[in-house]
Amino acid sequence: MDWKKYFILLPPFLIFTILVFLFIPYHQLLFASLIIIIFWIFYYIWVAVDKARKEKSE
């Protein structure tokens, strides 16, 4: 796990998730949980792209 990338992405997603959970209606909370899935998608894409760039440069 790349902790630096994780902690760079975590604060904005955490703030956004908290705000969405506070302001979205109760019957639409399923959509708010998608933010967590989007966080992990962004993280793994970033790690994969970075890994591919390192392999390409070597």
DARA-V794715 format. One record per residue. N is the residue number from 1. RES is the residue in three letters. SS is DSSP state (H for helix, E for strand, - for the rest). PSI is psi in degrees with one decimal (999 if undefined). NEAR is the number of other C-alpha atoms within 10 Angstrom. Layout:
{{N/RES/SS/PSI/NEAR} {N/RES/SS/PSI/NEAR}}
This chain:
{{1/MET/-/133.7/8} {2/ASP/-/98.2/10} {3/TRP/H/-33.0/8} {4/LYS/H/-47.6/9} {5/LYS/H/-39.5/14} {6/TYR/H/-48.2/17} {7/PHE/H/-16.2/10} {8/ILE/H/-41.0/11} {9/LEU/H/-28.3/15} {10/LEU/H/-50.7/16} {11/PRO/H/-48.2/11} {12/PRO/H/-39.8/11} {13/PHE/H/-36.9/15} {14/LEU/H/-45.5/14} {15/ILE/H/-45.4/11} {16/PHE/H/-40.7/14} {17/THR/H/-43.8/16} {18/ILE/H/-44.0/11} {19/LEU/H/-41.1/12} {20/VAL/H/-43.3/16} {21/PHE/H/-29.6/17} {22/LEU/H/-35.7/12} {23/PHE/H/-10.2/9} {24/ILE/-/145.1/13} {25/PRO/-/153.1/10} {26/TYR/H/-39.7/10} {27/HIS/H/-4.2/7} {28/GLN/H/17.7/10} {29/LEU/H/-20.3/14} {30/LEU/H/-38.2/11} {31/PHE/H/-31.3/12} {32/ALA/H/-33.9/19} {33/SER/H/-17.8/13} {34/LEU/H/-22.7/11} {35/ILE/H/-36.9/16} {36/ILE/H/-41.5/14} {37/ILE/H/-40.6/11} {38/ILE/H/-37.5/12} {39/PHE/H/-49.7/16} {40/TRP/H/-33.2/14} {41/ILE/H/-47.7/12} {42/PHE/H/-44.1/14} {43/TYR/H/-51.0/18} {44/TYR/H/-32.4/16} {45/ILE/H/-44.8/11} {46/TRP/H/-44.3/15} {47/VAL/H/-42.3/16} {48/ALA/H/-42.1/12} {49/VAL/H/-42.6/11} {50/ASP/H/-40.5/12} {51/LYS/H/-42.4/11} {52/ALA/H/-38.9/11} {53/ARG/H/-41.1/11} {54/LYS/H/-42.0/10} {55/GLU/H/-37.4/9} {56/LYS/H/-36.8/8} {57/SER/H/-21.4/6} {58/GLU/-/999/5}}
